[in-house]
Amino acid sequence: MKQTTKLLSLGLCAVILFSGCFLKSVHPLVTEKDAVFVEDLEGVFEGEDSRWTFVNDPETLPELQLSGDNYDGTFTVEPDSGSTIFENQSMYLVLYEDIKPNSIDTTVFVGLIGEFNGNKFLDLSLLDMRIEGNTFRNSHLFAVHTFSRISLTDEYLTLYFFKDSWIRELIMGNRVRIKHERIPDGITGDSDDILITASTKELQKFIMKYGHETEPFDDPIGLKRISRAL
């Protein structure tokens, strides 16, 4: 059955989410080949100020009504008409909703999960960057990946995002060698932002070395399950 999901295009919410304190990488930590399916992850989880929806089966994909002042158009995803988004059975559509009062906004990601040394890690990248055309506006956007260690129980999903301040301190103190670039501010030219440029293989070695520690991660985001598979 042909199923069309209308999504609102990339807005400032995505830019805000990927700036700030999260470690950002040019290359993925988890490739589609390495991705694993996580039993019982599909469904809706909600925290104090955010709601996360994980969809794995396109046949159960609902008509998503996204909200937010930062969106400026629509595009269509048709999983059964040649789209590669759902060809990998271990791939997730991840709907992130900021539900703080007066700042409701929505972003859609592609999520891949890999397992390293017994820990599961979620690799997020913007769905919009895979779908939208080569417009002049889009030529000024750059796709990045963020990583988080995840813990799933029957009722809770916990996300532990890598914090960029930790990797920055290691790099500036010459305590780790990993390919990176310092991103200058567009106005002043000064910035402490770090963009990791290491290959996927290097990233995976890095994760296997540090992924079990607590220091590299920001405060956990605790999410309570609201519903199961859609």
N, C-alpha and C positions, 0 to 999 in steps of 0.2 A: 504494500500500500504506500502510495506516494505521500510523504509527510514533509511539510515545509515548516521550518522554524524561522521566524522573523526575529532578527537581532539588531539592536541599535549599534551604530558604529563606534569606533574607538574615540574616547573623550579624555578629558583631563583627569578623570578618576584613575585611569590606568597609569597615567604619567605619575600621579601622586603616589600610587601604590608601589610603583617600581623605583621611585626616588626614595628619600628617607633612609632608613637604617638597614635595609635588606642587602645581603650580598647579591651582586648582579654579575651575570656571566654571558659572554658572547655565545659560547657553545653549550649544548645541553649536558647535564649530568647523566640523564637517562635517554638512550636512543629508543626508537620504536622497536628495534630488534631485541633490546634488553628488557623492555617493559614487562611487568608482571600484573596479573589480575589479582585484586584483593577482594576476597570474599566478604560480602556484606558491607562494602563501602558505599554502594549506591544509596542515595537518599538525601535528606536535608538535615543539616546540623546548624545549630544556632548558638552564638555566644552573646556576650554583653552588648556588643555594638556591631556584630556582623553575622551574616547568614551565608552558609556555604552549601551548594547543591551539587552533588556528583551524579552524572549520568553516564552509563556505559553502554546501554542497549538503545540504539536509535529508534527502535520500535516503540519504546516507552517514553520517548522524548516529548515533553509537553510543549504547548504553545507558550513560549516564554514572553512575558510582558516585562520589559526592562524599563527602569525609570532613571531620571537624572537630567539635570539641566545642561550637562556638558556634552551630550550626544547631539549629533547634527545630521542624522540620516539613517537609512536602514539598508540591510542587505539580507540575502536569503541563503540558507544552507539547506541543501537537499541531499541527505545521506544516501539515497538510493539512485542518484543520477550522476554518478561519476565522482562525487566528492571523496577525497581520501581521508577525511577527518575521522570516519568511523570504520575504515577498513581494518584497522588494528583492533582486535578484540580486547586488548589490554589498555586501550586509550580511553580517557575520561573527558567529558565536557564538564568544566567546573565553572559554575555560576557563583560569583562573589558579589554579595550585596552589603553595602555599608548602610546600616539601619539606625545610625545615630540620629536623634531628632534634628530636623532642619538641614540634614546633609545626606539624605537618601540618594544613593547612586549605585550603579551596577556595572560590573565588568565580567566578560566571558573569557575563560582560559581553556587551553588544552592542557590536560594533566597526564603525566606519565609517572609511574611508580617503579622504582628499582630497589633491589635488596642488596645491601653490602654489609658483610660481617654480621648478619642477623638483624640488622636494622633496616627499616623501610624508609625511603626518601621520595618525596613528591617534587617533581620538576614541573614548574608552571611556565607557560609562555602564552602570549596573547593570541586568542583565536582570530581576532580582527586582522592581525598582521598576515595570517595565512590566506585570508579571504579577499580583502579589499583589493581593488585594482591599483595599477601603477599611476596614481594621481600625483600632481605636483606636491600636494600636502603630504602624501604618504612617503614621498622620496626624502622627506626630512625626518622621518621616524626610523628608529632602529630597534629591531627585536632583541630582547634579552631574556634570560632565564633566571628565575629565582628558585632556591632549593629549601626544603624544610624536611626535617625528620618527622615522621608521623607515628602515632600510637593509636590504635583502634581497639575499643572494647565494645561490648554489646550496646552500651548506652552513650559512650563518649568518643570523640575524635580530638586528639591533641596535636597541634602543629608547633614544631620548634624551628623557627626560621634562623638561618645563619645571620649574624649581625656583621655589617661591614666594618664596624669599629674594631672588631676582633682581628679580622684579616688585615686591616690597615696597620694595626699596631705590630703585627708579626712582620709585615713587609717593611715598614719603616725602621723596625729594629733589626732588620737583616736576620730574622730568626726562621724565615721560610723563603724558599725560592719557588715562586709560581708566576707564570706569565700574567702580566696585568698592564693596565694603563691608568694613569691618573687623569681624571676628567676635569678640565679647567672650566670655571664658571664662564658663561657666555658674555658676561659684562665686565667683571674684574679680572678674569683669568686665573683667579685663585680658587682652589677647591681641594678638599681632602677626599672626594669621592673616588672610589676604586672600581674599575671595570675589569673583571677577570677575563683573560683571553686564552687561558690554557685550553688544551684539547680535551675532549671527553675522556680519553684514557687517562690523562694527567689528573683531571678532576676526580675520577673514580678512585685513583690511588690516594689522593688527598683526603677524600671522604673516608676511605678505609682506615686512614691513619688517625683522623681527628673526629670522625662521626660519632664515636661512642662517648666522647667527653661532654661535659656540661658547659664549660666556659665559652665555646664558640657560638652558643645559641642565645637568642634573645629570650625574654620571658615567654613561657608557653602560652599559646592561644587555646583555651579550653572551649570545646563546642559540644553541646548536648544534642543527642539525636532527637529530631522532631518527627521524622517519618522515614520509612525504609524505601526500597526501590520504588521508583515512580510508576 
